[in-house]
Amino acid sequence: MSKELLNEIESTREKMVHLATCMPLSSKEVVQVSAQLDFLLNQYESSSNK
């Protein structure tokens, strides 16, 4: 699971960076992807602390 989660984190991070270069940081799209990345990072941190 951790490897899949890490891949999803990296993919989401790349998507966020790409969107942030094309749109304002406060745009709905960038904020949504940022929130998704936060969620994934929190999941990863929770799983690694067990």
N, C-alpha and C positions, 0 to 999 in steps of 0.2 A: 504493500500500500504506500509506503513512504516514497518509493521511486515514482509511482504514478502521480502522487501528490506533488512531488518536486517538479515533475514534467509539466503538470498543470499550472503550478506557480510560475515557472519560467515562461510558459506560453502566455499566460495572463499578463505577466510583467512586460513582455515584448509588445503585446497588444496595447497596453497602456502607454508605453513610451512612444509607439508609433502614433497613436491617437493624439498624444500631447504635443507632438511636433506639427500636427495638422490643424488642431483646434485649440481654443483657449482652455487653460487648465480647469476653469470653472464650468466648462460645458457639461451638459447632462451625460454625454457618452463617456467622457473621461472620468467623471465622478463615479459613474456606475461601475466601470472597470476597476477603478481604484478601490471601491468598496468590496468588489469581488476578490481582489488581490488581498485585501486586509483579512477577509473571511478565510481564505485559503492559508494565509500565513498563521492565523490564529489556530486553525485546525492542525497545522504542522507542529506548531509549538506545543499544543496540548498533547499530541501523540508522542512527541519526543520527550515530554516530561514524565511519562508513565513508566 
